[in-house]
Amino acid sequence: MIKTLIIGAGPAGLAVAGRMSKLGLPFAIIEQTNKIASAWHNHYDRLCLHTVKQWSHLPHLPFPSDYPTYVPRQKLVEYYEQYATHFGIQPIFNQSVRAIQKQEDESWKIEANDTFIAKNVIVATGINRVPFIPKWKNQDIFEGTITHSRTYKNPSKFKGRTLVVGMGNTGAEVALDLSNHGVETYLSVRSPVNIVPRDLNGRPVQVTSKMLAKIPFGLGDRLGTFIRSRYIGDLSKYGLETSKLHPVEQLKTTGKTPVIDIGTVEAIKAGKIKVISDINYFSSNGVQLTSGETLRLDHVLLATGYRAKVEDFIENGSALLDSYGVPKQVIGDQYHKGLYFVGFDNYKLGGILGTIITDSETIVEDLKKK
């Protein structure tokens, strides 16, 4: 029997493995692909972290000093591979987990390409495991392409009119990437959004936000609202409605990260990206919008997010979830005692990479007692 099995060799799984290796605690780690941090190998080319490097590295190994403040995708991949080498982390690759089931002796059976029995299981499969792909009436007759942003690399395959659906951070950046390369770009936004600049006067807003969060009596929130209105402005005339929730409140209550602006707002104001309403239904050569307008299109790119869907493979997994479909606690209890969850808490400043640091420590401290 394996004492502790980690599922997933992305940043969350690596963080736990690095801490355990540092302490000499035994573990095994499995990964469904043949790569360390496979998702980061496949993300779009221009992607950089939106969080600052001092709060985004894994435990016990800061980023190299020559890394920029916002680490680009390829350098992040190199760091994760170096991290695994540094701590002697050797995943068992090509192990796609189908089921995690409780055994009579309170251990857990993990059915993957091979079968594993473990006393403790750390689920590090992440909040971005399964792409969410909406369905619309008549979309099967559309003669253009419909793809999820997971497969997007760069604008080379998107000649002609392209609609990006969804204005989260991915949608905003992909739309900017397309428009910067001469693609006629539309952005479908159906809900109010919170947008904050990534930097103000050369200073990362993430750093400023942490400072504002410490100011009492809601003064920090009001100051943050003033800063956003000053630098972002009223975008209603461009088709964007600002959320009534303050960005920090939105993050803490919904896990939805505000849009970190790196140029999309300027492109919208300049008319390079046209904001439109939600899709009502498809036609052979485009869409009709909920506003009643019709739009001819060559491509539709879905930046519609992901689902964690741990209930797909964990026995009685639905009992673990909060109202947003992600595990609601780091350490499983009652029926799920012996299960741990890292890389799912998106409700704090610092982003998912920041919470990986704290949650991996919580997990390893508990495992030390066993």
Secondary structure, DSSP 8 states (H G I E B T S, - for coil): -EEEEEE--SHHHHHHHHHHHHHT---EEE-SSSSTTHHHHHS-TT-B-SS-GGGTSBTTB---TTS-SS-BHHHHHHHHHHHHHHTT---B-S----EEEE-TTS-EEEESSSEEEEEEEEE---TTSEE-----BTGGG-SSEEEEGGG---GGG--S-EEEE--SHHHHHHHHHHHHTT--EEEE--S-B-EEESEETTEEHHHHHHHHTTSTTTHHHHHHHHHHHHHT---GGGT--B-SS-HHHHHHHH----EEESSHHHHHHTTSEEEE--EEEEETTEEEETTS-EEE-SEEEE---EE--GGGTBTTGGGGB-TTSSBS-SB--GGGTTEEE-S----STTHHHHHHHHHHHHHHHHHHT-
